[in-house]
Amino acid sequence: MNLLIKLLISTIVVFVLSYFLPGVHVTDLTGALLVAVVLGLLNTFLKPILVLLTIPVTFFTLGLFLLVINAIIILICDYFIDEFEVVGFLNALLFSILLSIIQSILNKIFVSED
């Protein structure tokens, strides 16, 4: 049940952020759902590999390079989903930061930690 709640939160946040950020576009709610699913899969399978490969850079930048990895994940998601468009790296970076912060807050509120 928690997985479905997290997926619903991610879908809504992606859809809402697409209205407020000028460089991020999602065509409809189905596209936002696809973005949430693909981001979840990319964060599960690809992100650990990228983090492992970039340990020296991440250590040297005191962890700030992880923000770049998140933006790259967003751009990869943009490549795979036609209903989702991010214009530029800085928009992807801002989108990933806002998405992470808002998801974190909403998951604390709505998802039980049982």
C-alpha positions in Angstrom: 0.0 0.0 0.0 2.9 2.4 0.8 4.3 1.9 -2.7 1.0 2.9 -4.3 0.8 6.0 -2.0 4.4 7.0 -2.9 3.6 6.5 -6.6 0.5 8.7 -6.3 2.5 11.4 -4.5 5.2 11.3 -7.2 2.7 11.5 -10.0 0.9 14.5 -8.5 4.2 16.3 -7.7 5.5 15.8 -11.2 2.2 17.0 -12.7 2.1 20.1 -10.4 5.7 21.0 -10.9 5.2 20.9 -14.7 2.8 23.8 -14.3 5.1 26.0 -12.2 8.5 25.4 -13.9 8.6 26.9 -17.4 11.2 24.4 -18.8 9.3 21.3 -17.7 6.3 20.0 -19.6 4.0 17.0 -19.0 1.2 16.5 -21.4 -1.3 14.8 -19.1 -1.8 12.8 -15.9 -0.9 9.6 -17.6 2.4 11.1 -18.7 3.1 12.1 -15.1 2.3 8.6 -14.0 4.8 7.2 -16.6 7.4 9.7 -15.3 6.9 8.6 -11.7 7.3 4.9 -12.7 10.3 5.4 -14.9 12.0 7.7 -12.3 11.5 5.1 -9.7 13.0 2.4 -11.9 15.9 4.6 -12.9 16.6 5.5 -9.3 16.5 1.9 -8.3 18.7 0.4 -11.0 20.8 3.1 -12.7 21.5 5.6 -9.9 23.5 3.2 -7.7 25.7 2.4 -10.7 26.3 6.1 -11.4 27.0 6.9 -7.8 29.5 4.0 -7.6 31.3 5.2 -10.8 31.5 8.8 -9.5 32.6 8.2 -5.9 35.8 10.3 -6.3 34.0 13.3 -7.8 31.2 13.0 -5.2 33.8 12.9 -2.4 35.7 15.8 -3.8 32.6 18.0 -4.1 31.3 16.9 -0.7 28.3 15.2 -2.1 27.1 18.0 -4.3 27.7 15.9 -7.4 24.7 13.8 -6.4 22.6 16.7 -7.5 24.1 16.4 -11.0 23.4 12.7 -11.0 19.8 13.4 -10.1 19.5 15.9 -13.0 21.0 13.3 -15.4 18.4 10.8 -14.3 15.7 13.4 -15.1 17.2 14.0 -18.5 17.3 10.2 -19.2 13.7 10.0 -18.2 12.9 12.8 -20.6 14.6 10.8 -23.4 12.5 7.7 -22.8 9.0 9.3 -22.3 7.5 11.3 -25.1 4.8 12.9 -22.8 7.6 14.5 -20.7 10.0 17.3 -21.8 12.7 19.1 -19.9 14.4 22.0 -21.6 18.0 22.2 -20.5 20.2 20.9 -17.7 19.4 23.7 -15.2 15.7 23.0 -15.5 16.4 19.3 -14.9 18.5 20.3 -11.8 15.8 22.6 -10.4 13.1 20.0 -11.1 15.0 17.2 -9.4 15.7 19.4 -6.3 12.1 20.5 -5.9 10.8 17.0 -6.6 13.0 15.5 -4.0 12.1 18.1 -1.3 8.4 18.0 -1.9 8.3 14.2 -2.1 10.3 13.9 1.1 7.8 16.2 2.9 4.7 14.5 1.6 6.1 11.0 2.2 6.7 12.0 5.9 3.1 13.2 6.1 1.2 10.4 4.2 3.3 7.3 4.3 3.3 5.2 7.4 6.6 3.8 8.6 5.4 0.4 9.7 
